[in-house]
Amino acid sequence: MKPKLRTPFFEIGFKNYVYGDTVLEYAKAADAAAKKYDIDVLLTTPVVDIRRIAENTSRVIILAAYMDTLYPGRGMADILPESLKAAGACGVVVNHCEKPMSLPAIAETIRRAHELDFLVFACADSIAETKAIAQLGPDIINPEPTELIGGTGASDIGYVRQSIEAVKGIDPGILVEQAAGITSGQQVYDFIMAGSEGAGAASGIMKAKDPVAMIDEMVAATRRAVDDLQNIK
């Protein structure tokens, strides 16, 4: 059954910044922060580490960084969706700028993922691409400008609001995350307070002086935004 996300949520991407036991260490830190602050934390995980993380955590929601659309049978070296689910994944990322996909490929991957009750976390590079992908029915869209990914500059609040409006104008049920260039808990808080239903980071955590402390800082900021939004209501 597809996980039902509580918002605001937080998402962490490993990419290939770390590997081996370090991946598990950070996954456990994310799991601990999810429990400590009662926040839904998505973990975009290298395929080879999905099972080990799933067996050593209880609160994080594991996303595969990519999958192919084949069915069980032939397909040497392809990433089989069923194998991801069996390993413990609950969803998949599509169209990240470091693994770009055509619109037909995105549509087919979303269709295939939904067959398995996977969450689909789609990335978009522009407002125009955000609108196109929103029509394909992903569960989450991360409209992050490519030039900001992996850097130290984040999207401005105007872009955050514009991208949210673009998605909600097509399908109000799609959740919107902001992630590109986030390097601090304060940015997480600011984006959520501006209307984003989730925030996330990869390099902002993995390249931090103390990644475990940064995981805690960013999930704590998500909790602070949740509490402040409730107080506003």
Buried (B, 14 or more C-beta within 10 A) or exposed (E): EBBEBEBBBBBBBBBEBBEEEEBBEBBBBBBBBBBEBEBBBBBBBBBEBBBBBBEEBEBBBBBBBBBBBBEEEEEEEEBBBEBBBEBBBBBBBBBBBBEEBEEEBBBBBBEBBBEBEBBBBBBBBBBEBBBBBBEBBBBBBBBBBBEBBBEEEBBEBEBBEBBBEBBBEBEEEBBBBBBBBBBBBEBBBBBBBBBBBBBBBBBBBBBBEEBBEBBBBBBBBBBBBBEEEEEEE
